[in-house]
Every structure is written in C-alpha cells, then in structure tokens.
Amino acid sequence: MFKVVGYSMWPTLRPRDRLLCYKSDRIVLGGLIIFEASGLGLVVKRVSEIQADYFRVTGDNSEAHSPLYGQKIERSEKCWLVLVGFSMSRRGFFIPKVDMHRKVSKT
C-alpha cells in the first residue's frame, strides 16, 4: 500500500490517495507504475514507452514537470503496478484506468 504525495498525477490521483499495488517485472503501456527513482525515492507515474531494458514515464498533470520525463529508466526489481486506489475525497475505491489515448511508443 502506497500513499500519494503531490500533484503530478492529478486528476487521476490526488494527494493522500492510497494505492494497492503488486510487485511485477511486467509493466503495461499507459498503466500506472510505482518505482524507485534515484534521488527522488518512490514515485508513481504513467508508462509512456516500453523497451527491452528500459521504460519512460509521464505524469497526468500537464502543468507539473519532473526530471523523470523523457529519461530512460532502467527496469529493476523494485517496481509495482497500481491495481486499485482508495480516496477519502472520492469516498471510496477506484480503479485507475490505463490511458492508451496518450501519445505513447509501442513495445
């Protein structure tokens, strides 16, 4: 279980949302992923490109910027896929959708 901090994934995720995740080495294009970013700790982002040895991410908030956007992120064992979220502001559970409408690269 992870707690969302910040607004980079707004409006999909809101600060203080809780995310139930599972550890996996298989990531999904357009899906939400939590991983350890050097110097930033654990972050949640949307997968925008998948290659054999790396992936790229983006956020859902067009006004938020991150040094991670555009970077090649090496695949590691410390990777969790978001399964379901819980939000006090929405008063319940929600399933974050895979966003295939974003401009993404194919596997």
Secondary structure, DSSP 8 states (H G I E B T S, - for coil): -EE--SSTTTTTS-TT-EEEEEE-S---TT-EEEEEETTTEEEEEEEEEE-SSEEEEE-S-TT---TTTT--EE--S-EEEEEEEEETTTTEEE-----TTS-----
